[in-house]
Amino acid sequence: MDSKILVVDDEKAIADIIKFNLEKEGYSVSTAFDGEEGVQAVDNIMPDLIILDIMMPKKDGFQALKEIRMKHNTPVIMLTAKEEEVDKVLGLELGADDYITKPFSMRELVARVKANLRRVNFSNLDNDTNSAKLITSKDLIIDLNKYEVRKAGIIVELTLREYELLKFLAASANQVFSREQLLEEVWGYEYYGDIRTVDVTIRRLREKIEDGDGEFRYILTKRGVGYYFRRG
């Protein structure tokens, strides 16, 4: 079945161009032209990936993303017309998986779409396997079959990018990776963004899997080098 993509952008000309180019790649593409319509469309269409503009009427992309993340872990690529880092960081903090700045080339956008969807397809393949594949540390369990993380028996809701980063670090426990290495290995393609993308995603992960007492037990920092997962 073709992957379903939802494009949410109030500039109809841009939405139509994106739709045309993605349909040429074989995707099934729907469009919405404001944030409110976009949130409703996610519930109705259940897309495999969302391309979400920031500056929109009724609800901007940030508010729309907040509401989407309350119910869905669908990969989200944010579109922004600004170069301001605050917009990009805020989008990542709210759970975006990727961002791209206008104006952008369709080649770059298609590459990002393919990379994010590839991870969704990998998760489906993992769900079809029968052999038990678990990574455990203290009360944290990463179930590679179910693409699921549990802490003290309770499911931790992660975005696909957060899960991929945690899985990668945990699979190479105690090995330190630089931000550049993590961008290459986890984001999986020539990434045009800032290495602070890694810091933001790590921070979100820590908020979800650490105990919140200021002490990190799972994802640790090697000062001046990068991050590593400590398995205990």
N, C-alpha and C positions, 0 to 999 in steps of 0.2 A: 504494500500500500504506500502511495506517495505521502511524504511528510507534509503535515499541514502547518502553514505559517500564517500568522496574523500580523499585519502591518498597521500600526496606529500612528497616523501623522495628519495634522490638520491641513497641510499643504497637499492638496489632491494631486497636483502634478507630480510631486515627488513620490507619493504613495503609488501612483499609477506606474511610474518608471520602475520602481522597485518590484512591483507586482509583475510587470512584463518580463523583467530580467530573471526573476526567480522562477516564473512559470516556464521560461525557456530551459531552465535547469531541471524541469520535471516536478517541481513542487506544486502543491495545491495552495493557493494564496487567497486570503480574504483581507479586506481593508476596513478600517474604521477611522473616523475623521475628528474625533475629540476623545479626551480621556474617559469621559463617562461612557460613551459608546464602546470604547475599547475594553473597559472592565466587563461590561455586559457580554461583549463578544467572546471574551475568554471563557466565560461560563457556558455559553451556548455552543461554541465551536470546539473547545478543548484542544487548542493547537499544540503542536509539538515544539514550537518556538515562537517567540513574540519579538517583533521589532517595534520599539516604543520611543516616540519622540518625547522630548522634555517640554518644550514650549507649546502648549495647546490650550484651547478654551475649555470651560466647564470644570475640568480637572486637569492639572498639569501632569507630566509624566511621573513625577515623584509621588504624588498622591495616588495616581493610578497604580503604580508599582506597589505601594504600601498595601492597597486593597487586594491586588492580585496575590501578593505573598501571604496573605492571611489564609488563602485556600489552595494555592497552586505553587509547585516548585518548578514549573516550566521554565526552561532557559529564556532569559530576556537579554536582548541587545539594545542598549539605550542609544538614541540618536540625539546629538546636541549640536547646536549652531555655534556654541561658545567654546573657546579654548581654555576657559577658566577651570583650574583643577578642582575647585570647590564643587562644581557640578558633577564632575566625574567621580570624585570621592563620595559625595552624597549618594549618587546612584548605586555605587558599590556597597555602601553602608546599608542601604535599604534592600539589598539583595539582588542587584543586577549581576549578570554573569559576564557582561562585556559591554563596551561602549565604542562608538565610532563618531568622529567629529565631521559635521558638514563643513564644506563640501567633501564628498568622498567618492572614490571610484567604485563602480559596480563590481569590478574584479575583487577589490578588497572586501566589500560587503558579502559577496558570494562566498569568499574564502572563510569568512568568520561564521557565516551561517552553516557551512559544511562542517567546520570544526566543532561547533556546538552541537549540531545534530549527531555527529559521529559519536559523541559521548552518550547521547540518549540511546543510540542503537547498541552501543556496548553494554549499557545497563540492561537492555532487553535480552541480549545474549546471555548475560550473567544470570538473569532470572530463569532462563530455560535450562540451566545446568543442574545436575542432580547432586554432585559431590559437595559436601559441606566445606565451605571456605570461610573461615573466621579469623580475624585478627583481634586479639584480646589484650587489654592492659588494665589492671586493677578492675574497676567496675565498668569499663568501657568496652563494648563489643562492636566491631565493624563486620557486618555480614555481607560478604562479597556476592553471595547468591541473590540476596534480596535488595542489594543497594540500600542497606538500612544500617543506621547507627543507633545503638541503645546504650544508655547510661543508667546504671542501677535498675535495669529492666524496663526503663521508659524510653520510647522512641524519641530521638533527637531530630527535629525537622531541619534538614540542611538543603541548600540549593545544590544543584548538580555540580557547580564549580567548587563549592565548599567541600562536598563529598569527595570529589576527585583529588583535591589538595590533601585532605586528611588521609585518604587511602594511599596516596603516593608516599607521604611522609611515613605513615605507619608501616608500609611494606618494606621500608628501608630504615627500620628503627635504629636510633642512635647515630645515623649518618647525617652530617650537616650539609645542607644545601644552601647555596647563595640565592638571592632573589632572582638573579638572571637565570640560574639553572631551573628554578621553579617555574618561571615564566615559560621557558622552553619546554620543560617536561610536562607541565600540567595544562598550560594554555594551548600547547600542542601545535603551534604554527608561528610564523614570524610575527611577533607581537609588536604593535606600533605604540602601545601605551607606556605608561610610566611604571617603574618598578614598585612604586608605592601601591600599585594594585595588589601586590602580594601582601604588603603590610595590612591593608584594609581587610582582605579576605582572612588573614590570620587572626586579626582582631575579632572579626565576626565569629570565627570558629571557636576561639577561646571563650567568648561570651556564652556559647552554647554548650561546650563540653567541659569547661573547667568549673571549679566549685564556687567561684565568685568571691573567694576570700583573699584575693591578691596574690596567691601562690599558684604558679603554673605547674601542673603535674604531668601533662601530656605533651603539649607543644612548647618547647623551650627555645630561647634565643642564645646563640653563640655570638657574643658581642663582636661586631666588626666583620662577621662572616655570614651568618644567615640563621636558618631555623632547623630544628630537628625534633623528631618524635621520640619520647622516652618511654620505652615499654617496661612495665614493672610487674 
